[in-house]
Amino acid sequence: MNIIKTAIPGVLIIEPKVFGDERGFFLESWSAKTFRDAGLDLAFVQDNHSRSSRGVLRGMHYQRPNPQGKLVRVTAGAVYDVAVDMRASSPTFGKWVGVELSAANKRMLWVPEGMAHGFLCLEDGTDFLYKCTSPYDPANEHSLLWSDPEVGIEWPLGDIMPQLSAKDVAGKPLKEAVTFP
């Protein structure tokens, strides 16, 4: 696999080896040994799968305490996936990185603990899968405001009017958000 570093240390784009022929393709989306050999010694406790329509924006979510690391990918459709550094002591605190993940490009994104995470669905019928290092803990979930001008995420909205949950509409701007040390 090919691992691409991003502007936020620890957030990684992962391109798996894809073997294809006229019948289709095969890829290994997770192997503890392969990831460990690449320096990512991860233990996952939960898998999640969501399906969304074009224009659905989910995020920017994180848990504190009980933070989750997430290995995310798309198996149908496409998203613009974003991670924001919520670690107050980090030199990249409040900075964001975004990448398109799609069924076509087969890329994955590793979002380590201490990040807010979210995505904008770019196509109808998008299936988004993620492996998590900690269980979902709704009592300790927080939402960073997806449109906070201080963070300045450049969502590729084009003609899309984002569809948001009530929780995401009520997200906190960075200056009011719960952060990590």
Beta strands, then each sheet from edge to edge (+ up, - down):
strand 1: 2-5
strand 2: 12-15
strand 3: 18-21
strand 4: 24-27
strand 5: 46-52
strand 6: 57-63
strand 7: 70-76
strand 8: 78-85
strand 9: 96-102
strand 10: 108-111
strand 11: 115-121
strand 12: 126-132
strand 13: 141-143
sheet 1: 1+ 2- 10+ 7- 12+ 5-
sheet 2: 3+ 4-
sheet 3: 9+ 8- 11+ 6- 13+
end
